[in-house]
């Protein structure tokens, strides 16, 4: 979870320097949208091979390498000078971060049975709101620093937040265990009981879905999962990349510590939703229904937001953002309850290619705003995609029955 906090902070802090980069480095609205989205091109291209490497060499070694690497690239963003370097560093950051998220999802399947995986994924996903609750004020505070040691405030933001990833990556190599069988802190009888449970569930998945890579690529359900996840990410990053700017417009204040603090409010609501919804879904075994309803509410809130005043606008933003994030641990119970063996390693990464939705979101918004001549057209388009996605989730078939042994 802590690694995800830093991961999400390093990919989303670009939203806090959008206005600064436009003034000082000539990063226009269109350049920003393309650069913010190029992260997800690199991310989507490299997640698949990265997950296969993790499955082979182990999580602790591979996740640590990735984290130190993307921390270094995040720090290097302080040297951005114009569109070309902005595009290059955002793409490279996506390449280095590509393996972390699908690798972490796969890693959790090595440890936790289906019956509690929704709650565990919910705890992991707490990293997103925590990153933006604490990251917003931190980024805002760093942006209000006076120039120091020849660096501007926005450069210090990238330096400090990227260095956090390097330190945490080194710590992860020392701290993590690859599998329960490697955990010296787990008693032998508990290792055996957990291994028996996970083996039985693996056999159930193997009988219901693909276990090899080629059949996985031909599986319609996997492609259904990919489409759903891509639309979830389109909604999510439509909010993440523009939330500071939308809050700034609501408050009629420039982006700084005050906007950073108010930007934390939707993420505090998200924190509660991400913790509670997976617990409810696991308890009642209603992951699909709750996920569909959550996106429907978020889509309606997104439609309502542009017509609201400051106070109600913040409420609608909070509802939308909380739903975009809270639906994701519910979603991941679908593929992790269906795929087995190498198909799980590859399939989770293939579905993770839906992060291209993060590329689509800012560019769709810019296109719709320009095409329809309205600053809210892009928001309405993203809201419509969210409602459509609620229907796609409602069509997901139930996962294999869970063992109670």
C-alpha positions, 0 to 999 in steps of 0.5 A, a space after each residue: 500500500 505504501 509503495 502504491 502511495 508513492 507510485 500514484 503520487 509520482 504519476 499524478 503530481 504533474 497535475 499540480 505543476 500544469 499552470 507553472 509549466 505552461 508559464 515557465 516552460 511553454 507546456 500548452 494545454 495540448 502538450 500537457 494532455 499529450 504528455 500526461 497521456 504518454 505515461 500510459 502508452 509506456 505503461 501499457 506496452 511494458 506491463 505484460 513482459 514485466 509481470 512475466 519477469 516478476 512471476 519468474 524472478 520473484 516480487 521483492 527483487 523486481 518491484 524494488 528494481 522498478 521502484 528505484 528506477 521510476 524514482 530516478 525518472 521522477 526526479 529527472 522531471 525537474 529538468 524538463 525544458 519544453 515539449 520534447 523532454 516532457 514527452 520523453 520523461 513521461 513516457 519513460 516514467 510509464 515504462 518503469 512504473 508499468 510493472 508495479 501495479 499488475 505485479 502487486 495485484 499478482 503478488 497479492 494472489 500468492 498470499 490471499 484466498 478469494 474469500 477475503 481478496 476484495 478486502 485486501 485489494 481494498 487495503 492496497 487501493 487505499 494507496 490512491 486516496 492516501 497519495 492524494 490526501 497527503 500528496 496534495 498538501 505536500 505538493 502544494 507546500 513544495 510549490 510555495 517554496 522560494 527558489 533554493 540552491 538554484 532550483 525552482 519550487 516545482 523542481 523541488 517537488 519532483 526531486 523530493 517526491 521521486 527520492 521517496 520512491 528510491 528510498 522505499 524501493 530499497 526498503 521493499 527489497 529488504 522487507 518483502 517475502 516472495 511467497 508465504 513459504 519464504 516467510 520466516 514469521 509465519 508458523 509452519 502449520 499456517 504456511 501449510 494451511 494457506 498453501 492448501 487453500 490457495 492450491 485448491 482455489 488454483 485448481 478451481 480456476 484452472 478448471 473454469 478458465 485459461 491457464 496458458 498464455 495463448 488461450 488467455 489472449 483468445 478468451 472473450 471474458 479477458 477482453 471484456 475485463 480489459 474494456 471495463 478496466 480501460 473505461 474505469 481508468 478513463 474516468 479515474 484519470 479524467 478526474 486525477 489530472 484535472 482535479 487541482 485545476 477544477 478545485 482552483 476554478 471552484 475556489 477562484 484561487 491559484 494552485 497552492 497550499 490552499 487548493 492542495 488542502 481542499 483537493 484532499 477532501 474528495 480523497 478523504 471521501 475516497 478513503 472511506 469508500 475504498 475501505 468500506 465497499 470491498 468489505 460489504 461486497 465480500 460479506 454479501 458476495 455482491 461484487 458485480 452488483 455493487 461495482 455497477 451501482 457505484 459507477 452509475 452513481 459516479 457517472 451521474 455525479 459527473 454529469 451534475 458537477 459542471 452545473 453546481 456551485 462551489 459547495 455542491 460542486 465539491 460534493 459531486 466531485 467527491 462522489 464521482 472520485 470516490 466511486 472511480 477508485 472504490 470500484 477498482 478493488 471490486 473489479 479486480 476480484 473478477 479476473 483474479 477469481 478467474 485466471 490461473 498460473 501463467 494466464 494469471 500473470 499475463 492476463 492481469 498485465 494484459 487487463 492492466 493495459 486498460 491504463 491506456 484510458 489514462 492516455 485517452 482521458 485528457 486527450 478526449 477532454 481536450 478534443 470534446 471541449 474544442 469540438 463542441 466549444 464548451 469547457 464542460 463538453 469533455 466532462 460530459 463525455 467522460 461521464 457518459 463513458 462512466 455510465 456505459 461502463 456501469 452497464 458493462 460491469 452488470 454483464 460480467 458473469 459470476 466467477 467460479 464458486 469459492 471453496 470453503 475448505 
